[in-house]
Every structure is written in C-alpha cells, then in structure tokens.
Amino acid sequence: MKSFLKRSIAKFQYAFQGLRHGLGKDRSIQTQAMIGAVVIIGCIPFSLYIYEWILILSMILLVLAAEFLNSAIETLCDKLYPEYHPEAKKIKDYAAAAVLLISMIAAVIGIYVIGGKLF
C-alpha cells in the first residue's frame, strides 16, 4: 500500500513538474496561458453564470492541454530528427492543427458566451 501511495504521489509530482516547466520555459504554452488569463479577467465584469464560467474555463484548459501535447510532440520530433525531415514536419503540423481546431471552437464558445452578455 505504501509503495502504491508513493507511486501515486510521484505521478502528481511529475505532472506538476511538467506544468512548471511548460509555463516557465515554453513560449507557446506561456502565450496560451496569457490569453487564458486575459479572457478570465475580461469575463469578470460580465457576471457570468456558473455554467458559463465552466464553459470558459473548460475551453481555456482544453486549449492549454492541447498546447502541452503539441509542445511534447514537437520536442520529441526535434530529438528524433535533429535535421529537417518531412515526416517530422508532418507530425508537427498535425499537432499544431489540433491546437488550432481546439482554439477555434474555444473562440466560438467564448464569443457565444460573451456576445450574449453584450447584445
């Protein structure tokens, strides 16, 4: 039981190390986190309902999670293929496209929630 608890705690520690590293070192993750913070601050004056906050925060976290995955994929590709490789480029493009698609739906949901408060 004790080793199970230690392993479980270690997994959380690894996850928090990843969060700390991504937010502290990765420019794309930092940019997405900053955009998320601006959106949160921008939503405060609108007195959102709880379900609207849940939607907004879920979209922010989903975009951030996608960016973390994208950065991990890019880092792995860069290590496996230090020189340009067309397959590595394709993999990185796919990961970036996933972030773009998630960002687009997040923007649509954000516009829907905030737009409903403006008009």
Residue pairs with C-beta under 8 A, 6 or more apart in sequence:
18 68
22 29
22 68
22 71
23 29
23 30
23 33
26 71
28 67
28 70
28 71
29 64
29 67
29 68
29 71
32 63
32 64
32 67
33 64
35 63
36 60
36 61
36 63
36 64
39 56
39 60
39 110
40 56
40 57
40 60
42 114
43 52
43 53
43 56
43 113
43 114
46 114
46 117
47 117
48 56
48 113
48 117
52 113
55 109
55 113
56 109
56 110
56 113
59 105
59 106
59 109
59 110
60 106
62 102
62 106
63 99
63 102
63 103
63 106
66 98
66 99
66 102
66 103
67 99
69 95
69 98
70 95
70 96
70 98
70 99
73 91
73 92
73 95
74 92
74 95
77 88
77 91
77 92
78 88
80 88
81 87
81 88
